Amino acid sequence: MDKKKLSPATRLVQAGRAPTRSTGLVNPPLYRGSTVLQPDMKSRLAAGRKWREQALVYGVYGNPTHFALEDLVAEIEGGSRAQIVSSGVAACTTALLAVLGAGDHCLMPDSVYYPTRLFCDTMLKRFGAEVSYYNPTAVEPEITALLRPNTRAIFAESPGSHTFEVQDVPMLARVAHAHGAKLLLDNTWGLGFFAPFEHGVDFSIQALTKYAGGHSDLLLGAIVTNSDENFEQLRSAALQLGQYASPDDCWLALRGARTLRIRLAHQMVAGLAVARWFRERTEVLRVLHPALPGSPGHELWQRDFTGACSLFGVVFRPEIAKQSVHDFADALTLFGLGASWGGYESLVLPAEAVRLVSPPLGGHTCRFHIGLEEVGDLIADLEQAMPALGFNV
C-alpha cells in the first residue's frame, strides 16, 4: 500500500519500523555501541565514505535505533532526512552553526526560546556571526528592511516561547529565499500540526524531549531537511560538533511517538478548555493561545495549522504583583512547577519574557502546559489557588 495515501495517525504507527505479519517483535530492538568492526581495510575505507548515509561507521554516526527515529521524525515533519541530536537546545544551535559562519548575519525573532537567544548573544557572537532581533509579528516590508548583504539565515519560532505569537512562515520563507538565505524554524509547538516544508522551511527543528517522548524522561532533539544540500550541510556540522543522542532515549522516543496522535488530540481539547476558563477570570488580562481569537497571529494559525498543542500563556492584570503570581503557582497542587512541557503531567511556570523590540505584555505571566489529568480537577485546582493572587474586583 502506498504510504503517502495513509493518514498521519497510521504513518506514525508504521514509521521507523518493519513489522512482520506473523513472527518477529513489534518494536524495533535497542542497539548500543561505539566501535563498529569491519572485515578488512577495503570495507573500512568504504564505510568512511558513508557519513551522509544511515550506515554503521562508528557510534557517533548512529545505529539502527537512531536511524529508526530519524525516519519517524522525517515522516512526521514531511521531510526527507533527519539528524538526531542530544537535546532541543542542541537542535537549535547545531542548525544555526550549520548555516552561519564568521561575518554572517541572522535575523532572530524577539520571542525566541531563551537558551537560543543566549547562544546567539554569547557563543555565536564570539564566533563572529551577527544577530538582529525582529518583532515576531513583523510584516514583509519590515522583515525585508532588516536584511543585510550578509544575511544568511532567518530564524523563526512559531508560536514564540512564552508569548505565543504565530509567525507568517510562508512570508519569511519567501523573503529568505529571495535574498539567498535559509529559513530555520523551531517547530516544537507545531509537531503534527504544522507542515514546515509545505510552507517553505529549509531546516525544521524539534525538541523531541516534549510531545514525541511524552513522558518527561528523555532529552532529545532533531533537525529535519528536505533537500540533499541542506542535509549534507547539517550532517557535516553535527558530526564535527560530536552531536550524539543516547540510543536509550531514542528508543523511548520511538515508543512515545506511537501514541503521539491520541495524546495531542486529547491535550488540545483539554488545553483549550482551561484556556477558555482563564479568559473568563477577572484576574486575567490576556490569554495567549494561538487557537483562541484575539491571540497574536490567530488568523495565521487558522490558515496554516491543523490543530494546537496544550501549551499556552496567561498574562495577569497589571495590578497583580510578581510575588502574588509566584504565590498562586505555589498554591497549585495538581500542576508541577517546572520547565519543559509535552509530558503527561500538567505544569505551571511563572516567567518573564525577554523582549527587546516587541511591545510589553502588560502584566506578569505564567505558562501552562495541560497534561492528561481530568480537566474538571485541573480547573478546581486553579480555582482554589486564585485567592493567592490577592486581586479583588
KOLTI-563696 format. One record per residue (C-alpha): chain; x, y, z. Coordinates in steps of 0.2 Angstrom, whole numbers. Layout:
N
chaine|xx|yy|zz
A|X|Y|Z
...
This chain:
393
chaine|xx|yy|zz
A|0|0|0
A|6|17|-4
A|11|25|12
A|9|43|5
A|-10|39|5
A|-11|34|23
A|-17|46|36
A|-4|54|48
A|-10|43|63
A|-7|27|53
A|10|33|47
A|15|36|65
A|12|18|69
A|21|12|54
A|36|24|53
A|53|19|58
A|49|0|60
A|47|-15|49
A|34|-26|57
A|31|-43|51
A|13|-51|49
A|17|-67|59
A|34|-68|68
A|46|-56|75
A|45|-42|88
A|33|-27|85
A|45|-14|92
A|62|-12|84
A|76|-18|96
A|88|-6|106
A|105|-5|99
A|120|2|109
A|138|3|104
A|153|14|99
A|165|3|89
A|160|-5|73
A|171|-18|67
A|175|-20|48
A|181|-36|40
A|195|-28|30
A|203|-12|26
A|193|-10|9
A|177|-11|19
A|183|1|32
A|188|14|19
A|172|12|10
A|162|14|27
A|171|30|30
A|164|37|14
A|146|34|20
A|145|48|33
A|130|55|24
A|120|39|25
A|112|28|38
A|127|16|39
A|136|8|53
A|153|18|53
A|156|22|71
A|144|25|86
A|143|44|84
A|137|42|66
A|122|32|73
A|115|15|73
A|98|6|69
A|90|14|84
A|95|31|79
A|90|28|60
A|73|22|65
A|69|38|75
A|77|48|60
A|64|40|48
A|50|43|60
A|53|61|63
A|56|65|45
A|39|56|42
A|30|67|55
A|38|83|48
A|36|79|30
A|54|80|26
A|67|68|18
A|81|67|31
A|83|70|50
A|98|72|61
A|95|67|79
A|105|77|92
A|106|77|111
A|93|90|116
A|81|103|109
A|94|116|113
A|107|106|103
A|95|106|88
A|93|125|88
A|112|128|90
A|118|114|78
A|106|121|64
A|112|138|67
A|131|133|66
A|127|123|50
A|122|138|40
A|131|153|49
A|150|157|49
A|161|172|54
A|154|188|46
A|137|181|43
A|121|189|49
A|105|181|56
A|88|188|59
A|80|181|76
A|63|183|82
A|61|193|99
A|50|179|105
A|64|165|104
A|67|152|117
A|79|160|129
A|93|147|128
A|93|150|109
A|94|169|112
A|108|166|125
A|118|156|112
A|116|170|99
A|121|183|111
A|136|174|118
A|144|160|108
A|138|164|91
A|144|182|94
A|161|176|99
A|162|165|83
A|160|182|73
A|141|180|67
A|129|194|69
A|111|193|76
A|97|206|74
A|81|203|83
A|64|207|75
A|46|208|81
A|38|191|78
A|23|199|71
A|33|210|58
A|26|210|41
A|35|208|25
A|41|226|22
A|48|226|40
A|57|210|38
A|64|215|21
A|71|231|28
A|81|222|41
A|90|211|29
A|109|215|26
A|120|209|12
A|127|196|23
A|111|189|30
A|112|170|28
A|98|164|39
A|81|169|46
A|76|160|61
A|58|158|66
A|49|151|82
A|30|149|79
A|22|151|91
A|35|160|101
A|41|155|118
A|31|162|132
A|22|175|121
A|15|163|108
A|15|174|93
A|11|164|77
A|23|170|63
A|19|171|44
A|31|157|40
A|27|157|21
A|31|175|20
A|48|173|30
A|52|159|18
A|49|170|3
A|59|184|9
A|74|172|14
A|74|163|-2
A|73|179|-12
A|89|185|-3
A|98|169|-4
A|96|165|14
A|89|149|23
A|74|148|34
A|76|139|51
A|60|135|61
A|59|129|79
A|43|119|76
A|42|110|93
A|25|118|97
A|18|113|80
A|24|95|79
A|10|85|70
A|0|101|67
A|11|112|56
A|19|105|40
A|35|115|39
A|41|110|21
A|24|114|13
A|27|132|19
A|45|134|13
A|55|130|28
A|73|124|25
A|78|117|42
A|64|111|54
A|69|110|72
A|61|99|85
A|64|96|104
A|59|78|105
A|60|80|124
A|42|86|123
A|27|78|115
A|37|65|105
A|44|57|121
A|28|61|130
A|33|55|147
A|46|68|154
A|60|55|155
A|72|59|140
A|82|73|132
A|82|73|113
A|82|85|98
A|80|83|79
A|83|94|64
A|74|89|48
A|78|94|30
A|70|91|13
A|85|93|2
A|101|84|0
A|111|100|0
A|103|106|17
A|106|89|24
A|124|87|19
A|127|104|27
A|118|99|43
A|125|82|44
A|143|88|42
A|140|101|56
A|133|88|68
A|147|76|66
A|160|89|68
A|152|95|84
A|151|77|90
A|132|78|92
A|126|61|98
A|110|56|106
A|108|41|118
A|101|26|109
A|91|23|125
A|82|40|124
A|80|37|105
A|71|20|109
A|60|29|122
A|55|42|109
A|51|29|96
A|39|21|109
A|32|38|114
A|28|43|96
A|17|28|94
A|4|37|105
A|8|54|99
A|-8|57|89
A|-20|52|103
A|-11|62|116
A|-10|78|106
A|-29|76|102
A|-34|74|120
A|-22|88|126
A|-28|100|113
A|-46|99|119
A|-40|100|137
A|-29|114|134
A|-42|124|125
A|-55|121|139
A|-43|128|153
A|-38|142|142
A|-56|147|139
A|-59|146|158
A|-44|158|161
A|-52|170|148
A|-67|172|160
A|-57|177|175
A|-56|195|181
A|-38|192|187
A|-33|189|169
A|-28|202|156
A|-25|191|141
A|-24|173|137
A|-10|169|124
A|-17|153|115
A|-15|153|96
A|-31|144|93
A|-41|157|103
A|-47|173|93
A|-38|188|98
A|-22|180|102
A|-7|186|92
A|-7|178|75
A|-23|168|77
A|-28|171|59
A|-11|164|53
A|-14|149|65
A|-31|146|56
A|-23|147|39
A|-8|136|42
A|-11|124|57
A|-22|109|58
A|-23|109|77
A|-15|116|93
A|-4|108|107
A|-9|111|125
A|5|124|129
A|-1|142|132
A|2|158|142
A|-8|169|154
A|-5|187|157
A|-12|193|173
A|-19|211|176
A|-5|224|179
A|-11|227|197
A|-6|209|202
A|12|209|208
A|25|196|203
A|26|189|221
A|7|186|220
A|9|176|204
A|23|166|212
A|11|163|227
A|-3|157|215
A|9|145|207
A|14|138|224
A|-4|136|229
A|-7|124|215
A|-7|106|219
A|-10|97|203
A|2|107|192
A|20|104|194
A|32|119|195
A|45|116|182
A|52|119|165
A|49|109|149
A|32|103|143
A|24|90|132
A|23|76|145
A|8|68|153
A|8|80|168
A|1|97|169
A|14|111|173
A|15|129|178
A|29|141|175
A|29|159|180
A|41|168|168
A|45|185|161
A|48|185|143
A|64|194|137
A|58|207|124
A|70|219|115
A|60|225|100
A|42|219|104
A|28|228|114
A|27|223|133
A|13|211|138
A|5|222|151
A|7|211|166
A|16|196|174
A|14|180|165
A|13|161|168
A|15|147|155
A|3|132|157
A|5|115|150
A|-11|104|151
A|-7|86|153
A|-19|71|154
A|-27|74|170
A|-46|77|171
A|-50|95|166
A|-63|97|180
A|-49|93|193
A|-37|105|185
A|-50|119|184
A|-54|116|203
A|-36|117|207
A|-34|133|198
A|-50|140|206
A|-44|136|224
A|-27|144|220
A|-34|161|213
A|-36|170|230
A|-17|169|232
A|-16|182|218
A|-23|194|230
A|-34|203|217
A|-51|210|222
A|-64|216|209
